[in-house]
């Protein structure tokens, strides 16, 4: 079973002035970032870990990789803003695994956490901009299962700060990067916040600390594979950055064809606009984010077939938005208006529909320069690498692409190399 990765487009927070039209000399021939890709075909799952070369964007598999994912069917992954921790959601075990990231990029499993009682099957994760909370979407609320499908939930875990003191007798109880007891919802006195839609599949947090969760609106009953359908929806919450409590801001319901499926939601770096991919209408939707967190639909833009994930390059002026199209193995490319967030498709001559491997299900941009773009391709078990022209947003293949990534990759995450951080 494949779920969209939350967050699918990684928004870099570095200004254009941090780079020139060519890559800084300090990066040539050196590792500038690390890339992590989950593989779900084997059980338990694995994590392929790569070094990203700053000159070419080529990926080098780390020694000892792949690493254990710590559970079955890993479907989501996120790195902490400080680059020290990697969190993995294992869908079939209903667990979250915390990993420490070494200075060489290798990961070291620290703790495993079960989702709160009966909030089963995590599907997507995000971390707030301040790095204080891990926010997890789960497939079901208490009382529902695959055989009795129903609405989903959101669980909020406090992340222990760097100055937290480790308890050597029980590392998982405290220490930097460990997860605290899930935040209690004052509305139901339970350790989750309800999402009334079926099958949450993507989650994101904006710069203004609004949380958005998309639901596909579909669920499969076992046995018999009977499909239950309701309208796909986007649920909004405001995050209290002190307590982690979520307060509902409204729901965006798609009242058109029940075939609509929102597969991913990604905000722009300012937190003013939200983009959502619709796999059945083959469009990316634009919403204005209002001051109270509610959404106002603006328009939509044609994509390839089966848009499944979004990445936004914020290093450039203008910004560029890229959509991975699962069914036709392409990337759709757009420039983003800095005035109102509207999109303009790049000319065909600028690689508007750049080819990928088979069935790209997640996409991200390198976190150092915004110079390289990667897709994880579910069917052929590879990662495709692209080099961007930062002047016009066009894409070309990087050297040695594609890269082997194990069977059925489902999620990607990246973080900056500590060597790069120390060189500035």
N, C-alpha and C positions, 0 to 999 in steps of 0.2 A: 504494500500500500504506500502510495506516494503522497506526501503533503507538501504544499508550498512552504518554503522557508519564510519565517517572518522577515520581515525586513529585507527583503531581497535587494534592494538597492542600498549600498552603503554611501552615506553622504559625508564627504570629507569636510573637515572644518578648518582647512588651511586656505589663506587668501591667495589670489593669483600672484601677488608679489613674492610669494615664497618660492616661485620657480621662474625660470626663463624659458625661452622657446626651445632650448636644449636642456638636457638633464645636467644637474650640477656635477662638476668634476669629481666631487667626493663620492658619487655613487657608481661611477664606471667600474664594472667588473666586481662589484661588491653586492652583498645581500642587503636589500633595503627594506624588505618586509617578509612576512611569513604568510602562507596560505594554507588553510585547513579545509578538507573535504571529507564529508561522511560517506561511507559506503554501507548500504543497507542490505545487500544481497546475501552476505554471509550472516550467520547467527552464532554468537552475538556480533554486532556491527563493528566496523573499524573506522579509523580516521587517518586519511592520507595527509601527510604534512610536507610542505614544500618550502624551499627558499626562492624568493623572487629576485632575479638579477636586475640591478638598477639600470644597466645599459640596454639590455635586450628584452627584458620581461620574461625570459625563459624560466621555467620551473625546474628545480632540482629536488628530487625526493630526498628527504632527510634520512640519515642513517637510523636504523631501527624502525622506521616507518614501514607499514602502517601501525598505528597504535590502537589499543583497544578502546572502543567507544563506551564500554562499561554496561552495555545492555543491548537489547534486541531492537532492530529497526530504528536507528537514530534518524530523526527527521528535521531537527533544528539545532542551530549552533549560534553562539554569540560570544564575542570577546569583550572584556571589561574595557572601559574608556582608557584606563591606565596601561592596558596591554599586558597585564600580569596574569590574567585568568581567562580560561576558556570554559564555557558552560555548554553541555550537550544534553538535548532532550531525547530520551529513548521511548518511543511511542508504545511499543508492545509491553514494556515493563512498567510504564507509568513512573519513570524515574528521571531525575536531573543529576548529571555527574559534573562535579567541579574539578577542573584540571588547572594546575599551575603551569605557566609557560616559562621555560628556562631562557636564559640569555641566548642560547643557541637555537631557540624556536621549538625544541622538543617539549612535549607535554607530559605531565606527571599527575596521574589521577590522585585526588585528595579525598573527596567525600562523595557519597551517593545519597540522594534525598528522594524519598517517595513523595509524590504529589499528595495533598491532603486526602483523607479518607473519602473514597468514592468519587473524587474528581479525577477521572481516569483519562489516559491517553493524551499526553501533551502533544501539541501539533505545531506550536510556534512560540518564539521568545523574543523579548526586547529588553534593553536596559535603558533607564532614563538618562538624560544628558549629564546629570551629576554623578552617575555611577553608584547610586544609593540603593536601587531596587532592581531585582530581576523580575520581570513581568511575564507570566507564562499563560498561554491559551491552552485549554484542555478540551478534549472532544465532548465530554459529558459532565453534567452536574450529578450530584448524588441521586441514586435511584434509576439511572439510565446506563445502558450498556449497548454493545453491538447488537444484541438480540432484542433489546428494548430501547431503540434509539430515541434521543431527545435533545434538549438544548445544551449548549456548552457553558464554559465558565472561564474566569480569569483568576489566577492565583498570583499574589504579590509577595515575594520573598525579600526581606531586608538583606543587603550585602554588607558584611562586616568591613569596617574601614581598615586602612593600612596600619593604623595605630592600635588595632585590637590585639590583645594578648592571647597567644595560643595556649590552649589547655593540652598539655602533653598527654594526659590520660585519655582524652577524648577530643581529637583534633577537630572533629566535625561540630563540636559544640560552640567553638569560638575560633578566633584567629582571622587574619586578613583574608578576604575573599570568600570566607565561608558564608553560608546562607542561614539567616535566622528563622525563627518560627514565622510561618505565613501570617500576613496582616489579617486581622479579624474585620469582617464587614459589619459595621454597626447596624446595618439594616436587617441582617438575618442572623447575627451572632455566629456566623460560620466563617471558615477560612477560605472563602472564595467570593467572587463577585459574579452574579449571573449574567449570562448572555443568552437571550431567548432564541436566537437563531440556531439552525442546525449546522454542525460541522465547522467550527472556527478553523480557519486555514492560514491566517496571516495576522500579524500584530505589529504595531509601530508606535513610537513615542516621538512627539514633535519637540522642537526647540522650546515651545511654550508649555511643555509638560501636559499636553493632551494625548491620550491613549486612544488608538483606533484599532478595532478588531473587525475583520471581515469574516463572513460566514458564507459557505458555498450554497446553503439552502437545500442540500441533498444529503441523504443518509441511506445506507444499505442495510436491510434486515437480513440476518443469517438465521437459519438456512433459507434458501429460496431466492435470494438476491432480489427481493422486492424493494423497489425504490420509493422512499418518501420524499416529497418535494414541497418546499415552501419558498417564499421569495428570498433571494440572496440579499444580504443586508450588511451595512457597516455600522457598528456600534461605537459611540464615542463616550469617553470618560475624561474627567479632569483628575490629575494626580496631585494629591497633597504631598509635597516634597519633604515634609517633616514626618508624617505618620505613614505614608504609603497608601492611605485610603483612597479608593476610587469613587467618584461621584458621576453618575450618568449625565451626559450632556445632550443626548438625543440619538435617534436612529435614522439612518438613511436607508429607506426601503426601495427596492427596485420593483415597481408595479407593472412592468411590462411582461415579456415572455418569461415563463418559468424556466426556460432554458438558460437564462442569464446565470453566470457563475463568476463572482468576483474572486480572483485568485491571489491578489496581492495588493497591499496598500503601502504607499511610501510618501512622506511629506517632503517638501523642499526644505532647504537649510534654514530659511527664515521662519518656518512654521506658519506661513500664510496660506499655503496651498497643499492640497492632498491629491495624489494621483492614484488611480485604481485600475487594474487590468480586468477586462471582462472576456473570459475565454470563449464564450459562445457568440457574442456579437462581434468579436475580434476588434475591440477598441480599447483605448486607454481613456478613462474619464478624468476630468478636471473638476475639483471642488474648491471653492473658497472656504477657508477655515475662519469662522466668525470669532469675535472676541470672547464669546462664551463657550467656544469649542464646537458649536453646532456647525453643520456642513451645508453649503449652498451649491447645488449642481450648476456648473457653468456650461460645459460642452464635452464632446468626445472627439477622439482622433483615431483614424483607421490604423490598424497594426497589421502584422502578419497573422497567420492562422494559429490560434491557440495561445494568445499572450499569457505568460505565466509569471513573469518577474520583471522588476524595474531596478535600474541603477541610475543615479544622477551624478554627473561629474560637476562638482562645484569649484574646481580649480580654475576653470576657464571663464572667459567673458565673451559671449554669453555662456551660461551653463548649457550642458547637453544632457538629454535624457535618452536612455537606451532601454528597449523592451526585448526580452528573450521570448521568442515565439516557439512554443513547445511542438506544435504539430507540423510546421514546415521548416524547422531547423534554421531559423534566421534571426537576425537582430534588427529591429526597426530603430531608426535614429532620428532625433528631433533636437532643434535648438529651443531654449526656454526663454521666454520674454521676462526680463527683470522687472517690468512694469506691472504685469498682471498674471504671470505664470502660464500664459498660453503657449502652445507648442506649434512649431513649424517643421514639417517633415523635411529632412535634408534631401537634396537632389539625388537622383539615382546614381549619378556619377560620383557622389560622395559616399558610396557604400551604404545607401539607405537600408538595404536588406543584406547585411553581411552574413555569409553562411557560417554555421556552427557544426558541431557533431550532432548525433541523433538525439532529438528530444531534449533541448536545453531546459532545465527546470529551475535554475537559479543563476544569478548574474551579480557580479560585483566589480568594483574598480579599486586599483591599488591605492593604499591610504597615504602614500608619501608624496607622489607627484600628480596622481590622476592621469598617468600616461599610459597605463595598461588596463585592459578589461578582460575578464574571464567569465566563461560559462561552464557550469557542470552539466554534462550531457547524460541523461538517465539511461537510455537504452544501450549506447555503446560504451559506457563506463569510462568516459574521458573528460578532460578539461580542455576547452578551446581557449587560446590566448590571442588577443588582439592588441595592436598598437594604435593609439589615437593620434590623429593630427589635431593638435590643440587649437589650431587656427580655424578649422572648419568642421571638426567633429568626425571626419571620416575615419574608417577603420581598415587596417590591413592585418594579415596574419603575422604573428611574431614567429621567430625562428623555432623550429622543431615542434610546433603545435601540430596535432593535439598531444596531450600528456595523459598517460594511463592513470586512472583514478579508482580502480576497483569496480565491482559490480554495483550498478544502480546507485550512483551518487545522488544524494538528496539535499544537501545543505553545504554552504561555504561560509567561511569567516576569515578575516585577515587582521593582522596587527603589524605595527611598525617594528623593524629590527631595533634592538636596544643599541646596536652599534651606530645606527643612523641618528638616534636621539642624542647620543653622547658626542656626535661630531658637530653639533650645532650649538 
